[in-house]
Amino acid sequence: MDFAVLGATGDEGRIASKYLIENGHSVLLCGRNPSSIASLIKNKKARFAYTDLNDIGRTAATLRKSGAKIALNCAEFTMNINAMKACLTAGLNYLDLGGLHEMTIRQYKLDREFKKRNLFALLGCGSTPGISNVMAAYAVSKLDSVEHIELGFAWKSNMKSFVVPYSIESIVYELTTPPTILKDGKFKKAQACSAEGITHFKGIGRQNTYCIVHSEVFTFYKYFKNKGLRNIHYKAGFPEHSHNTINTLIRLGFASKEPIEVNKAKVRPIDFTKKVLKKIKMPDGYKEFEDIWVKVDGERNKKKIRIEMDCLGKTLKGWEFAGSNVNTGMTIAIMAELLDREVIKGKGVAAPEAAVPPLEFFEELKRHGFKLYMDNKAI
């Protein structure tokens, strides 16, 4: 097989797998619920393998048997270390969708092991982290020094029906975990989901923003501190109807990971909630729009400059089931292709801002319907 997709039966894995198969690649679809990707499995370019990332040894054996050289990990971020270890054992290069802050730090500790095996692990290859990282690197390259980077996402839909924006488990973690920010050159904890006021976003309009935990705070400082970077702030924008619904689920305990007893069986409320939410169907004609944005403040020729980057995505024809999640699942697949073609090169563990050539990557995004801007001018 050309590629293996871990977590292929989840939302992002389904998007990444569909993209790769439709682009002529053979793909091993790894997951636990084949019924969710029945149409993909029927394709002659696809093969399914039941895979549980809790069993690193068996996962590694499955990957090795596939013959693939690259694995895309689209499973929950809590499985990232297991997925990386399976790829190390099997000898595959690795990409994932990001590990937020603490998980990302743990993942970098495997850098030496990947280098020993002459393998590459690229962390955070979706929309954000992912597109945001490459846009930041492009902006930083235009400056002599950098003081402050502010970034995040904002999205809206054409109707106020609640549709799960992305992994509910990741959303709950982001909204309830005190985020790490970089302030005056030092990492500090902020209040979980603290309100940041109303901001106007390109293609979205005015929206409330919240400070949430994200991996870019760690990786941006790692790669840009040599340019003087001292402040990083991540902000998320949600439509009011969506944010209120998610907060209600959290407040009522439906996102708790503490098991409760139901008919003499132990059940985690979050697992029950995930099952229920998966049954929610998108209304006919439902569409989403998203702005992945980055603002970089620095100096060039001793003059203070702000560079603003935006990537606008939306529900694409033929991908209606994905909403704006297509930004994430398709992006990791695009980066996997670029790695396979050796447009992206590297060994050890890295993030996209350190390894992905911006212009080549931007061209691929534009070719698939995304719009990119620097200071309101199309790239």
C-alpha positions as CSV (number, residue, x, y, z in Angstrom):
1,M,0.0,0.0,0.0
2,D,1.1,3.6,-0.6
3,F,-0.3,5.0,2.7
4,A,-1.8,3.7,6.0
5,V,-4.4,5.8,7.8
6,L,-4.8,5.2,11.5
7,G,-8.2,6.3,12.8
8,A,-9.6,5.9,9.3
9,T,-13.1,5.2,10.6
10,G,-13.3,8.6,12.3
11,D,-14.4,11.9,10.7
12,E,-10.9,13.2,9.8
13,G,-9.6,9.8,8.9
14,R,-12.5,9.3,6.5
15,I,-11.7,12.6,4.8
16,A,-8.0,11.9,4.5
17,S,-8.6,8.4,3.2
18,K,-11.2,9.5,0.6
19,Y,-8.7,12.2,-0.6
20,L,-5.8,9.7,-1.0
21,I,-8.0,7.0,-2.7
22,E,-9.5,9.5,-5.1
23,N,-6.0,10.7,-6.0
24,G,-5.1,7.2,-7.1
25,H,-3.2,6.0,-4.0
26,S,-3.6,2.6,-2.4
27,V,-4.5,3.0,1.2
28,L,-4.7,0.7,4.3
29,L,-7.7,1.9,6.3
30,C,-7.0,1.2,10.0
31,G,-9.8,1.5,12.6
32,R,-12.4,-0.2,14.6
33,N,-15.7,0.6,12.9
34,P,-15.6,-0.4,9.2
35,S,-19.3,0.3,8.7
36,S,-18.6,4.1,8.8
37,I,-16.3,3.8,5.7
38,A,-18.1,1.0,3.9
39,S,-18.1,2.9,0.6
40,L,-14.3,3.5,0.8
41,I,-13.6,-0.1,1.6
42,K,-15.3,-1.2,-1.6
43,N,-12.7,0.7,-3.7
44,K,-10.1,-1.6,-5.2
45,K,-7.4,0.8,-4.0
46,A,-8.4,0.3,-0.3
47,R,-8.0,-2.4,2.2
48,F,-9.4,-2.5,5.8
49,A,-7.6,-3.7,8.9
50,Y,-9.1,-3.7,12.4
51,T,-6.7,-1.8,14.5
52,D,-6.6,-0.8,18.2
53,L,-3.9,1.7,19.0
54,N,-3.9,0.5,22.6
55,D,-2.1,-2.5,21.3
56,I,1.1,-1.1,19.9
57,G,2.6,-4.4,18.9
58,R,-0.3,-5.5,16.8
59,T,-0.7,-2.1,15.3
60,A,3.0,-2.2,14.3
61,A,2.6,-5.6,12.7
62,T,-0.4,-4.4,10.7
63,L,1.6,-1.4,9.5
64,R,4.6,-3.4,8.6
65,K,2.5,-6.0,6.6
66,S,0.9,-3.2,4.6
67,G,4.2,-2.2,3.0
68,A,3.4,1.5,3.3
69,K,6.2,4.0,4.0
70,I,3.9,6.7,5.5
71,A,1.2,6.6,8.2
72,L,-1.3,9.3,8.7
73,N,-2.6,9.3,12.3
74,C,-6.1,10.7,12.4
75,A,-7.1,9.1,15.7
76,E,-7.8,11.1,18.9
77,F,-4.7,13.0,20.1
78,T,-4.5,10.9,23.3
79,M,-3.3,8.0,21.0
80,N,-0.4,10.0,19.5
81,I,2.4,8.4,21.5
82,N,1.1,4.9,20.8
83,A,0.8,5.6,17.1
84,M,4.3,7.0,17.0
85,K,5.7,4.0,18.8
86,A,3.9,1.6,16.4
87,C,5.4,3.5,13.4
88,L,8.9,3.4,15.0
89,T,8.6,-0.4,15.4
90,A,7.2,-0.9,11.9
91,G,9.6,1.6,10.2
92,L,7.0,4.1,8.8
93,N,7.2,7.9,8.5
94,Y,4.5,9.5,10.5
95,L,2.1,12.5,10.4
96,D,-0.7,13.5,12.8
97,L,-3.2,16.2,13.5
98,G,-1.6,17.6,16.6
99,G,-1.4,16.8,20.3
100,L,-2.3,20.2,21.8
101,H,0.3,21.3,24.3
102,E,1.4,18.6,26.8
103,M,1.1,15.8,24.3
104,T,3.2,17.6,21.8
105,I,6.0,18.1,24.4
106,R,5.9,14.3,25.0
107,Q,6.0,13.6,21.3
108,Y,9.2,15.6,20.8
109,K,11.0,13.3,23.3
110,L,10.8,10.6,20.6
111,D,13.0,12.8,18.2
112,R,16.2,10.8,18.9
113,E,14.4,7.5,18.2
114,F,13.0,8.6,14.9
115,K,16.4,9.9,13.9
116,K,18.0,6.6,14.8
117,R,15.6,4.8,12.5
118,N,16.1,7.4,9.7
119,L,12.4,8.2,10.0
120,F,10.4,11.5,10.0
121,A,7.5,12.4,12.3
122,L,5.6,15.6,11.3
123,L,3.3,16.8,14.1
124,G,0.2,18.9,13.6
125,C,-0.7,18.6,9.9
126,G,-4.4,19.6,9.8
127,S,-5.9,23.1,9.6
128,T,-4.7,24.4,12.9
129,P,-2.1,23.2,13.7
130,G,-1.1,22.7,10.2
131,I,-2.1,25.4,7.8
132,S,-1.6,28.0,10.6
133,N,2.0,26.8,11.1
134,V,3.0,27.2,7.5
135,M,1.4,30.6,7.2
136,A,3.2,31.7,10.3
137,A,6.5,30.5,8.9
138,Y,5.9,32.4,5.7
139,A,5.1,35.6,7.5
140,V,8.1,35.2,9.9
141,S,10.4,34.8,6.9
142,K,9.4,38.3,5.7
143,L,10.6,39.9,8.9
144,D,14.0,40.6,10.6
145,S,12.6,40.1,14.0
146,V,9.3,38.9,15.6
147,E,7.7,40.1,18.9
148,H,4.2,38.7,18.9
149,I,2.2,36.0,17.1
150,E,-1.6,35.8,17.5
151,L,-3.5,33.1,15.8
152,G,-6.6,30.9,15.8
153,F,-9.7,30.0,13.9
154,A,-13.2,31.2,13.4
155,W,-16.1,29.5,11.7
156,K,-19.8,29.9,10.9
157,S,-22.6,27.9,9.3
158,N,-25.4,29.0,7.0
159,M,-28.0,27.8,9.5
160,K,-28.1,27.7,13.3
161,S,-28.5,23.9,13.6
162,F,-26.1,22.2,15.9
163,V,-23.6,20.0,14.1
164,V,-20.5,18.8,16.0
165,P,-17.7,21.1,14.7
166,Y,-14.9,18.5,15.1
167,S,-14.0,15.8,17.6
168,I,-16.1,16.4,20.7
169,E,-13.4,14.9,22.9
170,S,-10.8,17.4,21.6
171,I,-13.3,20.3,21.9
172,V,-14.1,19.5,25.5
173,Y,-10.3,19.2,26.3
174,E,-9.7,22.6,24.6
175,L,-12.5,24.3,26.4
176,T,-11.8,23.0,29.9
177,T,-8.0,22.8,30.1
178,P,-6.1,25.9,31.3
179,P,-4.1,26.9,28.2
180,T,-0.4,27.7,28.1
181,I,0.4,31.1,26.6
182,L,3.8,32.7,26.0
183,K,4.0,36.1,27.7
184,D,7.2,38.1,27.8
185,G,9.3,35.1,26.8
186,K,7.9,32.8,29.5
187,F,5.2,30.0,29.3
188,K,2.3,30.8,31.6
189,K,-1.0,29.3,32.4
190,A,-4.2,31.2,31.6
191,Q,-7.8,30.6,32.6
192,A,-9.5,27.8,30.6
193,C,-11.6,29.2,27.7
194,S,-11.2,32.8,28.9
195,A,-13.3,35.3,26.8
196,E,-11.1,37.4,24.5
197,G,-13.7,39.8,23.2
198,I,-15.3,40.2,19.7
199,T,-13.1,40.2,16.6
200,H,-13.9,40.6,12.9
201,F,-12.7,37.7,10.8
202,K,-12.2,37.6,7.0
203,G,-15.1,35.8,5.4
204,I,-16.8,35.1,8.8
205,G,-17.7,38.5,10.3
206,R,-17.8,39.4,14.0
207,Q,-17.4,36.6,16.5
208,N,-16.6,36.0,20.1
209,T,-13.2,34.5,20.7
210,Y,-11.8,32.4,23.6
211,C,-8.3,31.5,24.7
212,I,-7.8,27.7,24.4
213,V,-5.0,25.2,24.6
214,H,-3.1,24.5,21.4
215,S,0.2,23.1,20.2
216,E,1.3,26.1,18.2
217,V,2.3,28.0,21.4
218,F,5.0,25.4,22.0
219,T,6.2,24.8,18.5
220,F,6.2,28.5,17.4
221,Y,8.5,29.4,20.3
222,K,10.7,26.4,19.5
223,Y,11.3,27.5,16.0
224,F,11.0,31.3,16.1
225,K,12.6,32.3,19.4
226,N,15.8,33.0,17.5
227,K,13.9,35.9,15.9
228,G,13.1,37.4,19.3
229,L,9.6,35.9,19.7
230,R,8.3,36.7,23.2
231,N,4.5,36.5,23.0
232,I,2.1,33.9,21.5
233,H,-1.7,33.8,22.0
234,Y,-4.1,31.3,20.5
235,K,-7.8,32.2,20.1
236,A,-10.8,30.2,19.0
237,G,-14.0,31.6,17.5
238,F,-17.3,29.6,17.7
239,P,-20.8,30.6,16.5
240,E,-22.8,31.5,19.6
241,H,-25.4,28.7,19.0
242,S,-22.6,26.0,18.8
243,H,-20.6,27.3,21.7
244,N,-23.7,27.5,24.0
245,T,-24.7,23.9,23.1
246,I,-21.2,22.5,23.8
247,N,-21.0,24.5,27.1
248,T,-24.4,23.1,28.1
249,L,-23.2,19.5,27.5
250,I,-20.0,20.2,29.6
251,R,-22.0,21.9,32.4
252,L,-24.5,19.1,32.7
253,G,-21.7,16.4,32.9
254,F,-22.2,14.8,29.6
255,A,-18.5,15.4,28.8
256,S,-17.2,13.8,32.0
257,K,-14.6,11.0,31.8
258,E,-15.6,9.8,35.2
259,P,-17.5,6.5,34.8
260,I,-21.0,6.2,36.1
261,E,-23.1,3.0,36.6
262,V,-25.9,2.4,34.2
263,N,-27.8,-0.9,34.5
264,K,-24.8,-2.4,36.4
265,A,-22.4,-1.3,33.6
266,K,-19.7,1.3,34.0
267,V,-20.0,4.0,31.3
268,R,-18.0,7.3,30.8
269,P,-20.5,10.1,29.9
270,I,-18.2,11.4,27.2
271,D,-18.3,8.0,25.4
272,F,-22.1,8.0,25.6
273,T,-22.2,11.6,24.3
274,K,-19.9,10.8,21.4
275,K,-22.1,8.0,20.3
276,V,-25.2,10.2,20.5
277,L,-23.7,13.1,18.6
278,K,-22.5,10.9,15.8
279,K,-26.2,10.2,15.1
280,I,-26.9,13.9,14.4
281,K,-27.4,14.4,10.7
282,M,-26.4,17.5,8.8
283,P,-29.6,19.3,7.6
284,D,-30.1,19.5,3.9
285,G,-28.2,22.4,2.4
286,Y,-26.1,22.9,5.5
287,K,-22.7,24.6,4.8
288,E,-19.8,25.8,6.9
289,F,-17.1,28.5,6.4
290,E,-13.8,28.8,8.3
291,D,-11.0,31.3,8.6
292,I,-7.6,30.0,9.8
293,W,-5.8,33.2,10.7
294,V,-2.4,34.4,11.9
295,K,-1.1,37.8,12.8
296,V,2.6,38.4,13.2
297,D,4.1,41.5,14.7
298,G,7.7,42.3,14.2
299,E,10.2,44.6,12.5
300,R,11.7,44.9,9.0
301,N,14.4,47.4,8.3
302,K,13.9,48.8,11.8
303,K,10.2,49.5,11.1
304,K,7.4,47.9,13.0
305,I,5.2,45.7,10.8
306,R,2.2,43.5,11.2
307,I,1.6,40.7,8.7
308,E,-1.8,39.1,8.6
309,M,-2.4,35.7,7.0
310,D,-5.7,34.1,6.3
311,C,-6.8,30.7,4.8
312,L,-10.5,30.6,3.9
313,G,-12.2,27.2,3.6
314,K,-15.7,26.1,3.1
315,T,-17.9,23.1,2.5
316,L,-16.8,21.7,-0.9
317,K,-18.8,20.0,-3.6
318,G,-18.6,16.3,-3.1
319,W,-17.4,16.7,0.5
320,E,-20.7,18.0,2.0
321,F,-20.5,15.4,4.8
322,A,-17.2,17.0,6.0
323,G,-18.3,20.6,6.5
324,S,-15.3,22.8,7.2
325,N,-13.5,19.7,8.7
326,V,-12.3,19.1,5.1
327,N,-9.6,21.7,6.0
328,T,-8.2,19.3,8.5
329,G,-8.5,15.8,6.9
330,M,-7.6,17.0,3.4
331,T,-4.6,18.9,4.6
332,I,-2.9,16.0,6.4
333,A,-3.4,14.0,3.2
334,I,-1.8,16.8,1.1
335,M,1.2,16.9,3.4
336,A,1.5,13.1,3.2
337,E,1.6,13.4,-0.6
338,L,4.3,16.1,-0.4
339,L,6.3,13.9,2.0
340,D,6.0,11.0,-0.4
341,R,7.2,13.2,-3.3
342,E,10.1,14.5,-1.1
343,V,8.9,18.0,-1.4
344,I,8.8,17.8,2.4
345,K,12.0,16.3,3.8
346,G,13.3,15.7,7.3
347,K,14.4,13.2,10.0
348,G,13.4,13.1,13.6
349,V,10.4,15.0,15.0
350,A,9.3,18.4,13.6
351,A,6.3,20.7,13.1
352,P,5.1,22.0,9.7
353,E,6.7,25.5,10.2
354,A,10.1,23.8,10.2
355,A,9.6,21.5,7.3
356,V,6.9,22.4,4.8
357,P,7.8,24.7,1.9
358,P,5.1,27.4,2.1
359,L,4.6,28.2,-1.6
360,E,4.4,24.6,-2.8
361,F,2.0,23.9,0.0
362,F,-0.1,27.0,-0.7
363,E,-0.4,26.0,-4.4
364,E,-1.8,22.6,-3.4
365,L,-4.4,24.2,-1.0
366,K,-5.5,26.6,-3.8
367,R,-5.8,23.8,-6.3
368,H,-8.3,22.1,-3.9
369,G,-10.5,25.1,-3.3
370,F,-8.9,27.0,-0.4
371,K,-8.2,30.7,-0.6
372,L,-5.0,32.2,0.9
373,Y,-4.4,35.9,1.7
374,M,-1.5,38.0,3.0
375,D,-2.6,41.4,4.2
376,N,-5.9,41.0,2.4
377,K,-4.2,40.3,-0.9
378,A,-4.6,36.9,-2.5
379,I,-1.4,34.8,-2.5
